[in-house]
Amino acid sequence: MIRQFDYLRPDSIDAAITMKSRHGERARYWAGGTDLMLQWRRGEVMVDHCIDLTHLTGLDGIEAFPGEIRIGAMATLDDLDRATSMHPVMEALGDTARLMCTKQTRTLATVGGNMCNASPGADLSPLFVALESHCLIQGPNGRREVSMEDFLTGVNTTDLGAEELLCTIVVPVPQARREASYRRVARTVVDIALVSAAVSLTADAGTVTDARIALGSVAPIPVRVTEGEKVLAGRSLDDIGAGHLEEAAGHAATVARPISDVRAGAGYRARMCPVLVRRALADALGRLGGHEG
Amino acid sequence: MAAATEAAGHRSAWRVAGKGIPVKDAREKVTGSLKYAVDLEVQGMVHGKILRSPHAHARIISIDTTRAEALPGVLGVVTHHDTPQNVWENAWFNYRGKILDGIARFHGDDMAAVAAVSEDVAEAALELIDVEYEVLDAVFDPEAAMQPEAPQVREEGNLRDPYVVKWGDVTKGAEEADFIVETEIRFASQQMAPLGRNACIAEWNGDRVTLWTSSQTPSELRDGIHEAFGIPLSRVRVIALPSGSSFGNWWSANFMLITALLARKVRKPVKIELSNEECMATVKRRHIEISRGRMGCRNDGTLTLAEFDHIIDNGGYGFKDDVGFFCVDNWGRAEHGHYAIHGVNTNLLTAGCMRAVGDVTLGSVVERVADMCAIRLGMDPVEFRLKNQIKPGERLRMQHSRQYMKGSLEQYLEGIPEEDRQAWPKLFHLSSGSTDEILRKGAEAFDWSSKWKGWGVPYAVDGPRRRAVGVGTGAHVCGVEFEGNVSAVVRINPDGSAKVHCAVGRQGQGSETTQAQVAAEELGIPFDKVEIETGDTDSCPWSHGSLASNTMYRVGWATRAAASDAKRQLLDIAGREFFDSPRHELDVVDGVICSRDPNKRNIRITVEEALNHFRGTDALGQASSITGRPQGPMPPASTFARHFAAHFADVEVDIETGEIKLLDFLATQDSGTIMNPQVMKNQMIGGAICGAGFAIYEALSFDDDGRILNANLLDYKLLRAADFPLRGEVIYGDSYDPVGPFGARSAGEAPAAASGPAIAQAVYNAVGTWVDMPMTPENVVTALDTLH
């Protein structure tokens, strides 16, 4: 139930952080509000001060810089969907955004909010991990960077300090070609992932120089399949056969730690990990020109 | 009546019936101005909240409301100590119990309620009610609840007497068979999952009470208040508002009676508005059903035996001993058979009639067993259905109507004049319609013969993806007469407009429009001059409301009969005052009274002119308001009328992930005359989606304490429009019903029964094994494991 609260409207990022510092735990940043509103109504969070970030400039753009793309934390899922032409990796992010919720919700929900909510079932987080992304964070003591893998710490928990604000998600774009893919199993067209896998493959002169695989919805935070990555790294695209994809994907089953809940059983989730990893790898490989794509 | 001899050929002359007129409330709906109960407020209204049991089965030892009553803003609390201990019943035994009796029979059961100046205060007060419970042993599994040593949910015991139908000799049926196949399916419970919430406002004036709520069954709710409070029906007025999607959830519900109880206690109008979670976890749901069945078949494809045993869990307050078994009759050409339905109470949320009750579940088992026969024979499932499903004029296996008029059918028939009975269809025989025509038409439109590649054979394989088609059929009643016959009133006003009064639901099925079409066609006045009152029990005569596909067939019958009676009176006046002719020589066309014989006197006079002319000398006030009501006996619809659906599904199954995608879907239906094709199409596709949702995803999930874990639309997965293939076309059968208004029968439930079997069969054809519902990705993968 939503009871009385103070609405605060900072005019800068610094002012927002100052407000958060002053009002403590029961002060909450308002980004898209799509998760917060539900939690607030259900009494899962108590909010005495609502700090509205929606009008702040400098948090909402998606911009290309040399070697990286910077996604403002206040960029919406719909913005992500519309930025796909910037780079092949943005295409994977846009494809993923389109799987999430509904168009109406996507125009409100923010990328930063989605990461800060830190749902184990979040679609974007395994993909950000597979894309080597990192977060730019601002707090009372200045700015810092943390990798997405370290930013997500548990179910609905992050590395953010109580007074800090996630400002930007940085997605590196290497000189070499990088392709990514996200695969999931869901039920209806509007659903959260029962289980998911994200991969990125980077190739230089016909050889895979970097492979990253991350699983979603099978642990509190995205799980890297490092043994699987090793199967592919260093191999020539022409050499990679179905057996390699199968082998790389096979490692996914050993690292997944899923639970059973009302959406799916742990056994099913674990079993789907290799399937989804294999399919995502085949997508990325295909775009890079490999035979098994 | 006239309809019995009316030929389908008359259809071309109709001006309103059979036309795809936009629904009357379309503008209000799309602009958001239509008022549902949650939107309503009355002067001086306060708010109520219900205290819910934290236990699935418990008895209150003590309840202390002192602290709650002391909270500023609280106006009063009701507990079982100040509740009349009368039993009230919902229609068709969907609820039987006292408003509050101090016993919790499911997790979330109503235990007490608070009225306060705001919802917040009422909610805060709930936490201040001190309750000491004696926790009782609970039973959740229907089969466990049937055992004599099981915890007893109700004082009447858990088990209802079984509903049994027998014909022929099952031993002989087994002997005559060349082979027998059998199966068992345990179904999950589907939730009506209404997209809108509901509320109730109750206000007492002296010893009279008025209730505003969204309900499909205004008359039955009025009866429930009368029973629970022990007050005369004349002191109860229900004003039922549109409910939006209901599927059986919003008949009468105990929260409505609690609202009346609170309002009586605090002497102010009280509104109780349910949360989304309360709508899904405290009102009603589809039964958990366990069905076992077998069929015997000869090698030529003739069925010899049909035998089914079906268990339904009623939850805490359901009291049903039967569900829709019309699916068995649909396959009832077997000469020998038997089916039994066992109702049993459990400590789960009350279960009741959800869309196509029984014919969705038992129907899926009947269809599967029949398909298993066809598989043995290698016979095309369309052909097998054409060969073995009931045709018009054939005998129904059901041989007695239930609780007719709160008495027996025989007693009812004794009072009917022989000439009336002669005009009726033969009882316990199918009067008209079947799956025959729609299966043929549907198979052709769907290109079935080229897509069906044989049992368990997909028509396309693409890596892990298999594509295949399936066909399913479903049937359901056209209304029942369990608690009484329905009536309707049609009034012709002196300005030539008319008003229909009939108690039906407005759950998006367009009954406000289709009933008005029936009246307008019969009266011969333009559609836009006919308005309708559907919810006010002070003006609408008693009706079952919109349940058991009652609306078009039985209410429509009454509406037409009432309109016919009003028209008779009108033509008597016109004949006497203007035409000097008996009424049967006159007609009303487009609001103008004229001679049927064009060569006769060339007088044309509008209804308005006729009535106004006469009003000056109308000493008895007969013209100021002509009131028509049915003048003849209503035939017992449950003994002969059914509606039928045949659905065709094209699916893709991913055998690695178990995901099912619906690629194409064709719905066909035999409902006699289609009163409004636009409304009908919505009914058919909506029903198909409802059945498809149950087939693929929908299932309530209960924890070990009987608590519902997914009483929300995030985790309870309803199919969205985008999950269902877009095909503009549906196909209607061309039969003409001898009893229903203008040859129409009912519509809303058979489609919900046909789509699940069609999809299940398509999945079988794609992957080569049966998957039990819900066919979630996980269940598909598990079923595939049994193949290897």
Chai-1 contact restraints between the chains, C-beta under 6 A:
chainA,res_idxA,chainB,res_idxB,connection_type,confidence,min_distance_angstrom,max_distance_angstrom,comment,restraint_id
A,V185,B,T657,contact,1.0,0.0,6.0,A-B,restraint_1
A,V185,B,P777,contact,1.0,0.0,6.0,A-B,restraint_2
A,R187,B,Y697,contact,1.0,0.0,6.0,A-B,restraint_3
A,R187,B,K717,contact,1.0,0.0,6.0,A-B,restraint_4
A,T188,B,K717,contact,1.0,0.0,6.0,A-B,restraint_5
A,T188,B,L719,contact,1.0,0.0,6.0,A-B,restraint_6
A,T188,B,R720,contact,1.0,0.0,6.0,A-B,restraint_7
A,T188,B,D723,contact,1.0,0.0,6.0,A-B,restraint_8
A,V189,B,R720,contact,1.0,0.0,6.0,A-B,restraint_9
A,V189,B,A722,contact,1.0,0.0,6.0,A-B,restraint_10
A,V189,B,D723,contact,1.0,0.0,6.0,A-B,restraint_11
A,V190,B,R720,contact,1.0,0.0,6.0,A-B,restraint_12
A,V262,B,S701,contact,1.0,0.0,6.0,A-B,restraint_13
A,V262,B,L709,contact,1.0,0.0,6.0,A-B,restraint_14
A,V262,B,N710,contact,1.0,0.0,6.0,A-B,restraint_15
A,V262,B,D715,contact,1.0,0.0,6.0,A-B,restraint_16
A,A264,B,E778,contact,1.0,0.0,6.0,A-B,restraint_17
A,G265,B,E778,contact,1.0,0.0,6.0,A-B,restraint_18
A,Y268,B,E778,contact,1.0,0.0,6.0,A-B,restraint_19
A,V275,B,E656,contact,1.0,0.0,6.0,A-B,restraint_20
